[in-house]
């Protein structure tokens, strides 16, 4: 972050570029939200299909959704996070993306 | 894995659908309800089918919106044209599962079932469709995994 301050005094363009670069270091999270009607096993097989997770990992994530109301099921680049989120939507799960702080 | 009775995995990999006429009528009606969402901009289920990708943004990327609508529509169409089939392949079974799941969430939104307490407060009659859809989804998920 210190490098951003140095760049800001020399060039606005490079400041913007650097800020973008810094911003991309914060990954985007794909979040699945709890709902009171979806069967647990449905959440598990959807997570396994989309993310190729093991049964144990998908089950653990499903239980986090169930107990905590939400779970981060994947983190990484924004484009991929959006694509995964759209896949979760087309499978009928309540999901969204957010940037990690 | 519990034994399923509605959907059975055959040795050749296909999934047998053991629904009677009444059961198929129920499923057909649900798929038709989902199809109707496409033609109605202010349909009550709209926010289930078109939920925001990033709630912090005012508008979703139109490319993703189109992609989601395309996949959701083709799933529902596939589910509807196979509703009388005795056997489903895996792709068709997934189309059923996605469509039934959308219907379930659409009904839960319509009935304002946002928490376990909301569900507990409803009568068995009010929850009849929800329970049938949950059973179908539970059994379908089980057999897809098998």
gemmi code that builds the backbone of each chain (N, CA, C; Angstrom):
import gemmi

chains = {
    "A": [
        ("UNK", (0.827, -1.204, 0.000), (0.000, 0.000, 0.000), (0.858, 1.249, 0.000)),
        ("UNK", (2.077, 1.169, 0.571), (2.973, 2.317, 0.607), (3.333, 2.783, -0.782)),
        ("UNK", (3.468, 1.869, -1.730), (3.818, 2.201, -3.102), (2.749, 3.085, -3.741)),
        ("UNK", (1.533, 2.979, -3.351), (0.444, 3.777, -3.918), (0.685, 5.261, -3.658)),
        ("UNK", (1.154, 5.582, -2.458), (1.388, 6.976, -2.083), (2.491, 7.567, -2.951)),
        ("UNK", (3.560, 6.830, -3.175), (4.671, 7.288, -4.006), (4.186, 7.589, -5.414)),
        ("UNK", (3.407, 6.657, -5.981), (2.932, 6.815, -7.353), (1.974, 7.994, -7.490)),
        ("UNK", (1.201, 8.260, -6.467), (0.174, 9.299, -6.566), (0.800, 10.662, -6.841)),
        ("UNK", (1.985, 10.914, -6.288), (2.621, 12.208, -6.471), (3.219, 12.382, -7.861)),
        ("UNK", (3.376, 11.313, -8.620), (4.026, 11.430, -9.918), (3.049, 11.359, -11.085)),
        ("UNK", (2.021, 10.572, -10.991), (1.136, 10.430, -12.146), (-0.246, 9.952, -11.726)),
        ("UNK", (-1.273, 10.686, -12.167), (-2.646, 10.282, -11.839), (-2.977, 8.948, -12.481)),
        ("UNK", (-2.537, 8.810, -13.761), (-2.834, 7.560, -14.474), (-2.254, 6.355, -13.749)),
        ("UNK", (-0.986, 6.495, -13.364), (-0.366, 5.329, -12.735), (-0.974, 5.071, -11.362)),
        ("UNK", (-1.488, 6.141, -10.735), (-2.148, 5.943, -9.439), (-3.390, 5.079, -9.615)),
        ("UNK", (-4.172, 5.438, -10.663), (-5.386, 4.666, -10.931), (-5.039, 3.209, -11.229)),
        ("UNK", (-4.002, 3.036, -12.081), (-3.591, 1.678, -12.444), (-3.168, 0.893, -11.207)),
        ("UNK", (-2.419, 1.582, -10.346), (-1.917, 0.905, -9.156), (-3.060, 0.583, -8.193)),
        ("UNK", (-4.003, 1.538, -8.091), (-5.141, 1.282, -7.207), (-5.939, 0.077, -7.693)),
        ("UNK", (-6.065, -0.018, -9.051), (-6.755, -1.181, -9.614), (-6.021, -2.460, -9.244)),
        ("UNK", (-4.690, -2.381, -9.385), (-3.883, -3.572, -9.098), (-4.027, -3.969, -7.640)),
        ("UNK", (-4.043, -2.938, -6.762), (-4.185, -3.227, -5.340), (-5.566, -3.832, -5.072)),
        ("UNK", (-6.577, -3.234, -5.762), (-7.944, -3.714, -5.546), (-8.088, -5.180, -5.906)),
        ("UNK", (-7.414, -5.604, -6.978), (-7.571, -6.991, -7.410), (-6.926, -7.967, -6.432)),
        ("UNK", (-6.098, -7.446, -5.514), (-5.494, -8.347, -4.539), (-6.521, -8.807, -3.511)),
        ("UNK", (-7.616, -8.054, -3.379), (-8.689, -8.489, -2.491), (-9.589, -9.435, -3.286)),
        ("UNK", (-9.620, -10.687, -2.917), (-10.410, -11.634, -3.711), (-11.906, -11.380, -3.603)),
        ("UNK", (-12.612, -11.901, -4.556), (-14.081, -11.838, -4.535), (-14.604, -13.159, -3.989)),
        ("UNK", (-15.522, -13.042, -3.051), (-16.106, -14.235, -2.429), (-17.449, -14.574, -3.066)),
        ("UNK", (-17.646, -15.848, -3.282), (-18.982, -16.318, -3.682), (-19.664, -16.799, -2.399)),
        ("UNK", (-20.811, -16.203, -2.102), (-21.516, -16.494, -0.854), (-22.824, -17.229, -1.150)),
        ("UNK", (-23.046, -18.333, -0.465), (-24.351, -19.014, -0.537), (-25.102, -18.698, 0.749)),
        ("UNK", (-26.360, -18.305, 0.589), (-27.193, -17.884, 1.725), (-28.183, -18.990, 2.100)),
        ("UNK", (-28.487, -19.019, 3.389), (-29.446, -20.020, 3.879), (-30.877, -19.673, 3.452)),
        ("UNK", (-31.658, -20.686, 3.215), (-33.100, -20.477, 3.106), (-33.759, -21.650, 3.825)),
        ("UNK", (-34.984, -21.467, 4.306), (-35.555, -22.490, 5.189), (-36.205, -23.661, 4.467)),
        ("UNK", (-36.159, -23.684, 3.149), (-36.899, -24.746, 2.448), (-36.022, -25.707, 1.633)),
        ("UNK", (-34.865, -25.268, 1.182), (-34.040, -26.122, 0.322), (-33.480, -27.313, 1.099)),
        ("UNK", (-33.716, -28.547, 0.630), (-33.151, -29.712, 1.328), (-31.614, -29.659, 1.354)),
        ("UNK", (-31.043, -30.080, 2.479), (-29.589, -30.020, 2.651), (-28.850, -30.790, 1.558)),
        ("UNK", (-29.389, -31.955, 1.198), (-28.688, -32.792, 0.203), (-28.652, -32.114, -1.167)),
        ("UNK", (-29.631, -31.256, -1.425), (-29.647, -30.535, -2.706), (-28.492, -29.528, -2.747)),
        ("UNK", (-28.280, -28.825, -1.629), (-27.167, -27.866, -1.567), (-25.843, -28.607, -1.791)),
        ("UNK", (-25.714, -29.771, -1.155), (-24.452, -30.534, -1.252), (-24.179, -30.949, -2.693)),
        ("UNK", (-25.171, -31.503, -3.384), (-24.853, -31.996, -4.743), (-24.625, -30.833, -5.712)),
        ("UNK", (-25.275, -29.705, -5.459), (-25.044, -28.543, -6.330), (-23.613, -28.019, -6.121)),
        ("UNK", (-23.174, -27.928, -4.875), (-21.796, -27.473, -4.612), (-20.787, -28.446, -5.210)),
        ("UNK", (-21.066, -29.741, -5.103), (-20.146, -30.751, -5.662), (-20.076, -30.623, -7.176)),
        ("UNK", (-21.241, -30.407, -7.809), (-21.267, -30.334, -9.267), (-20.530, -29.091, -9.774)),
        ("UNK", (-20.830, -27.947, -9.174), (-20.282, -26.687, -9.700), (-18.799, -26.532, -9.372)),
        ("UNK", (-18.414, -26.862, -8.136), (-17.033, -26.606, -7.719), (-16.169, -27.873, -7.702)),
        ("UNK", (-16.763, -29.009, -8.027), (-16.038, -30.288, -7.994), (-15.490, -30.586, -6.596)),
        ("UNK", (-16.202, -30.145, -5.555), (-15.747, -30.389, -4.198), (-16.025, -31.836, -3.790)),
        ("UNK", (-15.239, -32.312, -2.823), (-15.508, -33.635, -2.236), (-16.823, -33.572, -1.466)),
        ("UNK", (-17.361, -34.742, -1.193), (-18.605, -34.788, -0.412), (-18.392, -34.162, 0.967)),
        ("UNK", (-17.215, -34.421, 1.570), (-16.942, -33.893, 2.911), (-16.894, -32.365, 2.898)),
        ("UNK", (-16.212, -31.791, 1.906), (-16.092, -30.339, 1.853), (-17.452, -29.686, 1.562)),
        ("UNK", (-18.179, -30.259, 0.607), (-19.494, -29.695, 0.266), (-20.449, -29.779, 1.453)),
        ("UNK", (-20.381, -30.888, 2.191), (-21.249, -31.059, 3.362), (-20.893, -30.039, 4.447)),
        ("UNK", (-19.585, -29.834, 4.642), (-19.136, -28.872, 5.653), (-19.628, -27.462, 5.301)),
        ("UNK", (-19.525, -27.098, 4.023), (-19.991, -25.772, 3.593), (-21.504, -25.646, 3.770)),
        ("UNK", (-22.210, -26.719, 3.407), (-23.674, -26.699, 3.565), (-24.046, -26.487, 5.033)),
        ("UNK", (-23.320, -27.160, 5.940), (-23.621, -27.016, 7.367), (-23.320, -25.596, 7.860)),
        ("UNK", (-22.283, -24.972, 7.282), (-21.990, -23.573, 7.634), (-23.142, -22.674, 7.185)),
        ("UNK", (-23.633, -22.915, 5.967), (-24.788, -22.154, 5.477), (-25.961, -22.337, 6.444)),
        ("UNK", (-26.191, -23.578, 6.813), (-27.341, -23.909, 7.661), (-27.219, -23.266, 9.054)),
        ("UNK", (-26.007, -23.350, 9.639), (-25.841, -22.885, 11.027), (-25.583, -21.389, 11.138)),
        ("UNK", (-24.885, -20.834, 10.139), (-24.485, -19.421, 10.255), (-25.256, -18.507, 9.312)),
        ("UNK", (-26.095, -19.089, 8.486), (-26.898, -18.263, 7.579), (-26.247, -18.000, 6.244)),
        ("UNK", (-24.953, -18.218, 6.153), (-24.243, -18.013, 4.891), (-22.888, -18.722, 4.958)),
        ("UNK", (-22.306, -18.963, 3.788), (-20.950, -19.518, 3.748), (-20.252, -19.017, 2.495)),
        ("UNK", (-18.975, -18.710, 2.641), (-18.157, -18.382, 1.469), (-17.742, -19.710, 0.852)),
        ("UNK", (-18.202, -19.956, -0.362), (-17.953, -21.270, -0.969), (-16.797, -21.234, -1.961)),
        ("UNK", (-16.379, -20.039, -2.340), (-15.238, -19.913, -3.259), (-14.726, -18.485, -3.193)),
        ("UNK", (-13.411, -18.288, -3.371), (-12.818, -16.946, -3.432), (-11.819, -16.890, -4.568)),
        ("UNK", (-11.759, -15.738, -5.222), (-10.788, -15.582, -6.311), (-11.131, -14.394, -7.175)),
        ("UNK", (-10.793, -14.503, -8.465), (-10.997, -13.383, -9.386), (-12.481, -13.100, -9.595)),
        ("UNK", (-12.758, -11.805, -9.876), (-14.158, -11.372, -9.967), (-14.922, -12.096, -11.081)),
        ("UNK", (-14.293, -12.214, -12.254), (-14.985, -12.855, -13.385), (-15.423, -14.280, -13.051)),
        ("UNK", (-14.516, -15.010, -12.434), (-14.840, -16.402, -12.087), (-15.889, -16.451, -10.981)),
        ("UNK", (-15.780, -15.511, -10.038), (-16.777, -15.455, -8.956), (-18.165, -15.201, -9.540)),
        ("UNK", (-18.240, -14.286, -10.503), (-19.534, -13.987, -11.133), (-20.072, -15.222, -11.866)),
        ("UNK", (-19.171, -15.894, -12.586), (-19.594, -17.082, -13.341), (-20.110, -18.170, -12.394)),
        ("UNK", (-19.402, -18.377, -11.288), (-19.857, -19.383, -10.308), (-21.202, -18.977, -9.706)),
        ("UNK", (-21.334, -17.677, -9.419), (-22.582, -17.186, -8.817), (-23.759, -17.422, -9.772)),
        ("UNK", (-23.528, -17.146, -11.063), (-24.595, -17.368, -12.052), (-24.956, -18.851, -12.109)),
        ("UNK", (-23.945, -19.718, -12.021), (-24.238, -21.164, -12.015), (-25.071, -21.555, -10.793)),
        ("UNK", (-24.728, -20.977, -9.639), (-25.522, -21.268, -8.428), (-26.952, -20.784, -8.603)),
        ("UNK", (-27.113, -19.614, -9.231), (-28.468, -19.098, -9.489), (-29.241, -20.035, -10.414)),
        ("UNK", (-28.580, -20.512, -11.471), (-29.312, -21.369, -12.419), (-29.669, -22.716, -11.796)),
        ("UNK", (-28.982, -23.065, -10.700), (-29.335, -24.290, -9.969), (-30.332, -23.994, -8.843)),
        ("UNK", (-30.737, -22.732, -8.717), (-31.809, -22.391, -7.784), (-31.377, -22.052, -6.365)),
        ("UNK", (-30.057, -21.846, -6.153), (-29.632, -21.471, -4.804), (-29.572, -19.952, -4.664)),
        ("UNK", (-29.723, -19.478, -3.432), (-29.599, -18.049, -3.137), (-28.112, -17.753, -2.956)),
        ("UNK", (-27.532, -16.968, -3.870), (-26.090, -16.717, -3.831), (-25.799, -15.304, -4.313)),
        ("UNK", (-24.639, -14.795, -3.905), (-24.193, -13.481, -4.375), (-22.673, -13.438, -4.271)),
        ("UNK", (-22.093, -12.334, -4.768), (-20.646, -12.163, -4.609), (-20.382, -10.905, -3.792)),
        ("UNK", (-19.207, -10.862, -3.166), (-18.790, -9.674, -2.413), (-17.267, -9.649, -2.412)),
        ("UNK", (-16.721, -8.438, -2.358), (-15.261, -8.363, -2.317), (-14.775, -8.503, -0.890)),
        ("UNK", (-13.711, -9.314, -0.742), (-13.153, -9.555, 0.584), (-12.507, -8.279, 1.103)),
        ("UNK", (-12.718, -7.998, 2.372), (-12.071, -6.819, 2.952), (-10.765, -7.193, 3.635)),
    ],
    "B": [
        ("UNK", (-26.899, -43.110, 2.173), (-27.917, -42.970, 1.127), (-29.180, -43.780, 1.468)),
        ("UNK", (-30.297, -43.124, 1.574), (-31.536, -43.835, 1.804), (-32.080, -44.391, 0.499)),
        ("UNK", (-32.930, -45.418, 0.614), (-33.518, -45.989, -0.599), (-34.585, -45.039, -1.137)),
        ("UNK", (-34.540, -44.752, -2.426), (-35.545, -43.869, -3.006), (-36.653, -44.700, -3.614)),
        ("UNK", (-37.816, -44.112, -3.676), (-38.947, -44.851, -4.236), (-39.533, -44.157, -5.462)),
        ("UNK", (-39.284, -42.875, -5.614), (-39.851, -42.144, -6.749), (-38.899, -42.191, -7.941)),
        ("UNK", (-37.620, -42.040, -7.664), (-36.607, -42.074, -8.725), (-35.658, -43.248, -8.447)),
        ("UNK", (-35.438, -44.058, -9.460), (-34.588, -45.251, -9.301), (-33.490, -45.226, -10.358)),
        ("UNK", (-32.243, -45.405, -9.918), (-31.140, -45.499, -10.883), (-31.111, -46.899, -11.475)),
        ("UNK", (-31.228, -47.012, -12.801), (-31.190, -48.312, -13.474), (-29.738, -48.707, -13.750)),
        ("UNK", (-29.557, -49.984, -14.086), (-28.196, -50.467, -14.342), (-27.559, -49.789, -15.548)),
        ("UNK", (-28.391, -49.370, -16.504), (-27.843, -48.712, -17.698), (-27.555, -47.226, -17.458)),
        ("UNK", (-27.731, -46.757, -16.224), (-27.400, -45.370, -15.882), (-28.587, -44.424, -15.938)),
        ("UNK", (-29.661, -44.836, -16.604), (-30.823, -43.950, -16.684), (-31.559, -43.923, -15.341)),
        ("UNK", (-32.348, -42.884, -15.164), (-33.113, -42.737, -13.923), (-34.588, -42.975, -14.233)),
        ("UNK", (-35.130, -43.991, -13.596), (-36.547, -44.295, -13.803), (-37.405, -43.388, -12.924)),
        ("UNK", (-38.451, -42.833, -13.525), (-39.356, -41.941, -12.783), (-40.624, -42.723, -12.448)),
        ("UNK", (-40.813, -43.023, -11.162), (-41.979, -43.800, -10.746), (-43.057, -42.886, -10.175)),
        ("UNK", (-43.520, -41.982, -11.012), (-44.611, -41.082, -10.620), (-45.878, -41.533, -11.314)),
        ("UNK", (-46.981, -41.548, -10.571), (-48.250, -41.865, -11.220), (-48.766, -40.617, -11.946)),
        ("UNK", (-49.934, -40.752, -12.564), (-50.483, -39.648, -13.366), (-50.670, -38.382, -12.524)),
        ("UNK", (-51.146, -38.564, -11.297), (-51.377, -37.415, -10.421), (-50.054, -36.725, -10.084)),
        ("UNK", (-49.042, -37.539, -9.831), (-47.723, -36.992, -9.520), (-47.132, -36.231, -10.695)),
        ("UNK", (-47.302, -36.806, -11.891), (-46.768, -36.123, -13.091), (-47.534, -34.835, -13.363)),
        ("UNK", (-48.836, -34.857, -13.107), (-49.628, -33.627, -13.279), (-49.128, -32.529, -12.354)),
        ("UNK", (-48.822, -32.929, -11.119), (-48.300, -31.959, -10.146), (-46.989, -31.357, -10.662)),
        ("UNK", (-46.081, -32.241, -11.089), (-44.771, -31.771, -11.566), (-44.944, -30.893, -12.815)),
        ("UNK", (-45.818, -31.336, -13.730), (-46.050, -30.552, -14.960), (-46.546, -29.145, -14.623)),
        ("UNK", (-47.492, -29.069, -13.684), (-48.033, -27.755, -13.284), (-46.933, -26.848, -12.736)),
        ("UNK", (-46.017, -27.440, -11.968), (-44.927, -26.627, -11.391), (-44.000, -26.114, -12.498)),
        ("UNK", (-43.662, -26.996, -13.452), (-42.781, -26.557, -14.547), (-43.472, -25.477, -15.385)),
        ("UNK", (-44.789, -25.637, -15.575), (-45.534, -24.628, -16.350), (-45.576, -23.288, -15.609)),
        ("UNK", (-45.683, -23.357, -14.297), (-45.664, -22.113, -13.498), (-44.324, -21.407, -13.670)),
        ("UNK", (-43.265, -22.204, -13.697), (-41.930, -21.627, -13.853), (-41.753, -21.026, -15.251)),
        ("UNK", (-42.278, -21.709, -16.250), (-42.206, -21.191, -17.630), (-42.898, -19.828, -17.726)),
        ("UNK", (-43.983, -19.670, -16.967), (-44.778, -18.435, -17.041), (-43.993, -17.223, -16.529)),
        ("UNK", (-42.977, -17.480, -15.684), (-42.193, -16.363, -15.133), (-41.496, -15.594, -16.252)),
        ("UNK", (-41.052, -16.333, -17.278), (-40.341, -15.727, -18.414), (-41.155, -14.632, -19.100)),
        ("UNK", (-42.458, -14.872, -19.220), (-43.289, -13.938, -19.967), (-43.841, -12.785, -19.139)),
        ("UNK", (-43.550, -12.768, -17.848), (-44.135, -11.742, -16.974), (-43.044, -10.990, -16.232)),
        ("UNK", (-42.848, -9.730, -16.593), (-41.754, -8.944, -16.014), (-41.913, -8.743, -14.503)),
        ("UNK", (-43.170, -8.643, -14.031), (-43.355, -8.383, -12.598), (-43.922, -9.610, -11.861)),
        ("UNK", (-43.565, -10.789, -12.364), (-44.007, -12.035, -11.721), (-43.437, -12.104, -10.296)),
        ("UNK", (-44.250, -12.692, -9.376), (-43.843, -12.770, -7.961), (-42.550, -13.558, -7.763)),
        ("UNK", (-42.257, -14.472, -8.685), (-41.048, -15.304, -8.544), (-39.834, -14.679, -9.225)),
        ("UNK", (-40.009, -13.501, -9.788), (-38.957, -12.893, -10.614), (-37.620, -12.800, -9.861)),
        ("UNK", (-37.689, -12.415, -8.584), (-36.437, -12.193, -7.860), (-35.722, -13.498, -7.508)),
        ("UNK", (-36.432, -14.624, -7.622), (-35.751, -15.915, -7.421), (-34.980, -16.271, -8.686)),
        ("UNK", (-35.626, -16.063, -9.818), (-34.990, -16.406, -11.099), (-33.910, -15.389, -11.456)),
        ("UNK", (-34.144, -14.116, -11.110), (-33.193, -13.056, -11.474), (-32.641, -12.341, -10.250)),
        ("UNK", (-32.038, -13.080, -9.338), (-31.479, -12.451, -8.147), (-30.170, -11.738, -8.492)),
        ("UNK", (-29.815, -10.654, -7.758), (-28.597, -9.916, -8.095), (-27.322, -10.723, -7.846)),
        ("UNK", (-26.357, -10.562, -8.745), (-25.066, -11.238, -8.565), (-24.272, -10.518, -7.468)),
        ("UNK", (-24.191, -9.196, -7.591), (-23.488, -8.391, -6.593), (-24.478, -7.352, -6.060)),
        ("UNK", (-25.051, -7.576, -4.890), (-26.065, -6.656, -4.371), (-25.544, -5.231, -4.184)),
        ("UNK", (-24.204, -5.066, -4.133), (-23.636, -3.721, -3.966), (-23.689, -2.921, -5.268)),
        ("UNK", (-23.893, -3.600, -6.386), (-23.994, -2.934, -7.679), (-25.457, -2.662, -8.015)),
        ("UNK", (-25.685, -1.544, -8.706), (-27.074, -1.226, -9.076), (-27.601, -2.198, -10.122)),
        ("UNK", (-26.736, -2.541, -11.081), (-27.181, -3.377, -12.201), (-26.179, -4.498, -12.425)),
        ("UNK", (-26.708, -5.691, -12.708), (-25.821, -6.810, -13.037), (-25.289, -6.667, -14.451)),
        ("UNK", (-24.153, -7.296, -14.693), (-23.599, -7.350, -16.043), (-24.624, -8.026, -16.960)),
        ("UNK", (-25.052, -7.335, -18.037), (-26.098, -7.915, -18.902), (-25.705, -9.255, -19.523)),
        ("UNK", (-24.399, -9.464, -19.718), (-23.951, -10.748, -20.286), (-24.316, -11.890, -19.340)),
        ("UNK", (-24.080, -11.667, -18.034), (-24.408, -12.705, -17.046), (-25.917, -12.884, -16.921)),
        ("UNK", (-26.642, -11.763, -17.021), (-28.110, -11.840, -16.921), (-28.660, -12.702, -18.050)),
        ("UNK", (-28.156, -12.442, -19.273), (-28.605, -13.220, -20.437), (-28.227, -14.684, -20.303)),
        ("UNK", (-27.001, -14.932, -19.838), (-26.528, -16.308, -19.678), (-27.412, -17.062, -18.681)),
        ("UNK", (-27.717, -16.392, -17.577), (-28.560, -17.028, -16.547), (-29.954, -17.326, -17.098)),
        ("UNK", (-30.517, -16.354, -17.816), (-31.865, -16.555, -18.366), (-31.865, -17.687, -19.391)),
        ("UNK", (-30.791, -17.743, -20.205), (-30.710, -18.776, -21.246), (-30.666, -20.170, -20.605)),
        ("UNK", (-29.798, -20.328, -19.606), (-29.650, -21.647, -18.973), (-30.925, -22.031, -18.212)),
        ("UNK", (-31.478, -21.056, -17.463), (-32.684, -21.349, -16.676), (-33.842, -21.732, -17.594)),
        ("UNK", (-33.988, -20.988, -18.719), (-35.083, -21.284, -19.656), (-34.907, -22.659, -20.278)),
        ("UNK", (-33.669, -22.975, -20.697), (-33.489, -24.274, -21.356), (-33.672, -25.419, -20.373)),
        ("UNK", (-33.305, -25.200, -19.096), (-33.557, -26.230, -18.076), (-35.064, -26.474, -17.925)),
        ("UNK", (-35.816, -25.381, -17.839), (-37.267, -25.522, -17.641), (-37.913, -26.164, -18.861)),
        ("UNK", (-37.475, -25.743, -20.053), (-38.034, -26.343, -21.279), (-37.743, -27.836, -21.324)),
        ("UNK", (-36.487, -28.203, -21.001), (-36.112, -29.623, -21.012), (-36.927, -30.398, -19.973)),
        ("UNK", (-37.102, -29.809, -18.804), (-37.883, -30.472, -17.757), (-39.322, -30.691, -18.230)),
        ("UNK", (-39.872, -29.675, -18.872), (-41.271, -29.765, -19.298), (-41.467, -30.803, -20.414)),
        ("UNK", (-40.532, -30.850, -21.365), (-40.724, -31.815, -22.463), (-40.447, -33.255, -22.026)),
        ("UNK", (-39.812, -33.426, -20.870), (-39.520, -34.797, -20.411), (-40.438, -35.220, -19.256)),
        ("UNK", (-41.458, -34.415, -18.972), (-42.260, -34.675, -17.772), (-43.028, -36.003, -17.857)),
        ("UNK", (-43.291, -36.492, -19.065), (-44.003, -37.768, -19.183), (-43.068, -38.947, -19.451)),
        ("UNK", (-41.766, -38.678, -19.488), (-40.801, -39.754, -19.787), (-40.728, -40.755, -18.628)),
        ("UNK", (-40.563, -42.026, -19.012), (-40.398, -43.050, -17.984), (-38.975, -43.042, -17.429)),
        ("UNK", (-38.018, -42.662, -18.311), (-36.616, -42.647, -17.900), (-35.991, -41.283, -18.226)),
        ("UNK", (-35.094, -40.832, -17.357), (-34.361, -39.590, -17.588), (-32.875, -39.899, -17.650)),
        ("UNK", (-32.153, -39.169, -18.514), (-30.693, -39.241, -18.416), (-30.233, -38.207, -17.381)),
        ("UNK", (-28.929, -38.148, -17.122), (-28.446, -37.266, -16.050), (-28.752, -35.792, -16.321)),
        ("UNK", (-28.571, -35.369, -17.580), (-28.819, -33.959, -17.920), (-30.287, -33.605, -17.679)),
        ("UNK", (-31.165, -34.524, -18.056), (-32.597, -34.283, -17.846), (-32.932, -34.266, -16.351)),
        ("UNK", (-32.285, -35.171, -15.596), (-32.527, -35.201, -14.144), (-32.063, -33.891, -13.500)),
        ("UNK", (-30.929, -33.359, -13.952), (-30.459, -32.077, -13.423), (-31.413, -30.955, -13.806)),
        ("UNK", (-31.966, -31.015, -15.024), (-32.930, -29.988, -15.448), (-34.169, -30.038, -14.542)),
        ("UNK", (-34.608, -31.243, -14.198), (-35.737, -31.387, -13.259), (-35.362, -30.787, -11.899)),
        ("UNK", (-34.178, -31.158, -11.415), (-33.771, -30.697, -10.082), (-33.689, -29.164, -10.025)),
        ("UNK", (-33.048, -28.562, -11.038), (-32.914, -27.088, -11.051), (-34.291, -26.428, -11.113)),
        ("UNK", (-35.168, -26.984, -11.948), (-36.497, -26.383, -12.123), (-37.334, -26.545, -10.852)),
        ("UNK", (-37.316, -27.743, -10.268), (-38.074, -27.961, -9.028), (-37.549, -27.065, -7.902)),
        ("UNK", (-36.235, -26.882, -7.876), (-35.629, -26.023, -6.852), (-36.067, -24.562, -7.038)),
        ("UNK", (-36.120, -24.095, -8.290), (-36.608, -22.737, -8.554), (-38.074, -22.592, -8.117)),
        ("UNK", (-38.861, -23.604, -8.422), (-40.278, -23.567, -8.033), (-40.399, -23.505, -6.506)),
        ("UNK", (-39.623, -24.355, -5.824), (-39.666, -24.382, -4.361), (-39.341, -23.012, -3.785)),
        ("UNK", (-38.305, -22.390, -4.309), (-37.922, -21.072, -3.778), (-38.932, -20.009, -4.183)),
        ("UNK", (-39.529, -20.166, -5.361), (-40.576, -19.234, -5.796), (-41.773, -19.290, -4.854)),
        ("UNK", (-42.187, -20.508, -4.522), (-43.328, -20.676, -3.611), (-42.975, -20.143, -2.222)),
        ("UNK", (-41.749, -20.408, -1.771), (-41.362, -19.940, -0.429), (-41.341, -18.415, -0.378)),
        ("UNK", (-40.973, -17.793, -1.497), (-40.992, -16.324, -1.556), (-42.433, -15.812, -1.537)),
        ("UNK", (-43.261, -16.468, -2.347), (-44.678, -16.092, -2.439), (-45.364, -16.207, -1.071)),
        ("UNK", (-45.013, -17.291, -0.338), (-45.631, -17.535, 0.976), (-44.865, -16.862, 2.114)),
        ("UNK", (-43.834, -16.106, 1.761), (-43.014, -15.374, 2.732), (-42.424, -16.315, 3.795)),
        ("UNK", (-41.824, -17.400, 3.307), (-41.160, -18.352, 4.203), (-39.675, -17.998, 4.237)),
        ("UNK", (-39.313, -17.069, 5.112), (-37.933, -16.576, 5.144), (-37.103, -17.165, 6.287)),
        ("UNK", (-37.765, -17.884, 7.199), (-37.023, -18.452, 8.331), (-37.697, -19.753, 8.761)),
        ("UNK", (-36.995, -20.498, 9.606), (-37.580, -21.739, 10.132), (-38.862, -21.437, 10.915)),
        ("UNK", (-38.880, -20.278, 11.579), (-40.065, -19.890, 12.362), (-41.268, -19.651, 11.434)),
        ("UNK", (-40.997, -19.032, 10.272), (-42.077, -18.804, 9.297), (-42.671, -20.141, 8.850)),
        ("UNK", (-41.791, -21.113, 8.616), (-42.255, -22.430, 8.167), (-43.070, -23.103, 9.276)),
        ("UNK", (-42.533, -23.016, 10.513), (-43.209, -23.670, 11.649), (-44.590, -23.075, 11.913)),
        ("UNK", (-44.770, -21.812, 11.539), (-46.046, -21.134, 11.820), (-47.140, -21.500, 10.818)),
        ("UNK", (-46.770, -22.188, 9.735), (-47.777, -22.518, 8.714), (-48.432, -23.867, 8.991)),
        ("UNK", (-49.657, -24.000, 8.476), (-50.370, -25.270, 8.642), (-49.862, -26.281, 7.613)),
        ("UNK", (-50.184, -27.557, 7.857), (-49.789, -28.609, 6.920), (-50.380, -28.345, 5.535)),
        ("UNK", (-51.624, -27.860, 5.511), (-52.273, -27.573, 4.223), (-51.507, -26.513, 3.440)),
        ("UNK", (-51.100, -25.451, 4.157), (-50.374, -24.361, 3.495), (-49.022, -24.827, 2.956)),
        ("UNK", (-48.450, -25.826, 3.635), (-47.107, -26.279, 3.254), (-47.132, -27.508, 2.350)),
        ("UNK", (-48.318, -27.901, 1.905), (-48.405, -29.144, 1.140), (-47.489, -29.152, -0.093)),
        ("UNK", (-47.579, -28.122, -0.938), (-46.747, -28.080, -2.146), (-45.256, -28.041, -1.800)),
        ("UNK", (-44.931, -27.287, -0.748), (-43.526, -27.197, -0.316), (-43.011, -28.570, 0.077)),
        ("UNK", (-43.799, -29.305, 0.854), (-43.378, -30.634, 1.317), (-43.230, -31.614, 0.146)),
        ("UNK", (-44.165, -31.557, -0.807), (-44.071, -32.458, -1.970), (-42.808, -32.132, -2.776)),
        ("UNK", (-42.560, -30.845, -2.987), (-41.369, -30.444, -3.745), (-40.091, -30.847, -3.015)),
        ("UNK", (-40.082, -30.692, -1.696), (-38.901, -31.093, -0.921), (-38.647, -32.593, -1.054)),
        ("UNK", (-39.734, -33.383, -1.010), (-39.583, -34.839, -1.145), (-39.015, -35.200, -2.519)),
        ("UNK", (-39.580, -34.571, -3.560), (-39.084, -34.844, -4.921), (-37.605, -34.460, -5.045)),
        ("UNK", (-37.262, -33.301, -4.510), (-35.867, -32.840, -4.595), (-34.934, -33.740, -3.792)),
        ("UNK", (-35.359, -34.132, -2.613), (-34.554, -34.994, -1.754), (-34.254, -36.308, -2.471)),
        ("UNK", (-35.288, -36.904, -3.037), (-35.110, -38.200, -3.705), (-34.310, -38.052, -5.001)),
        ("UNK", (-34.553, -36.969, -5.724), (-33.815, -36.759, -6.973), (-32.327, -36.535, -6.688)),
        ("UNK", (-32.034, -35.740, -5.655), (-30.632, -35.502, -5.279), (-29.959, -36.817, -4.906)),
        ("UNK", (-30.687, -37.642, -4.171), (-30.145, -38.919, -3.724), (-29.803, -39.819, -4.915)),
        ("UNK", (-30.704, -39.857, -5.886), (-30.487, -40.765, -7.016), (-29.447, -40.202, -8.006)),
        ("UNK", (-29.359, -38.888, -8.127), (-28.326, -38.297, -8.995), (-26.944, -38.639, -8.438)),
        ("UNK", (-26.834, -38.651, -7.122), (-25.565, -38.976, -6.454), (-25.189, -40.439, -6.590)),
        ("UNK", (-26.186, -41.308, -6.839), (-25.919, -42.758, -6.794), (-25.191, -43.242, -8.042)),
    ],
}
model = gemmi.Model(1)
for chain_id, residues in chains.items():
    chain = gemmi.Chain(chain_id)
    for i, (resn, *xyz) in enumerate(residues, 1):
        res = gemmi.Residue()
        res.name, res.seqid = resn, gemmi.SeqId(i, " ")
        for name, pos in zip(("N", "CA", "C"), xyz):
            atom = gemmi.Atom()
            atom.name, atom.element = name, gemmi.Element(name[0])
            atom.pos, atom.b_iso = gemmi.Position(*pos), 0.0
            res.add_atom(atom)
        chain.add_residue(res)
    model.add_chain(chain)
structure = gemmi.Structure()
structure.add_model(model)
structure.setup_entities()
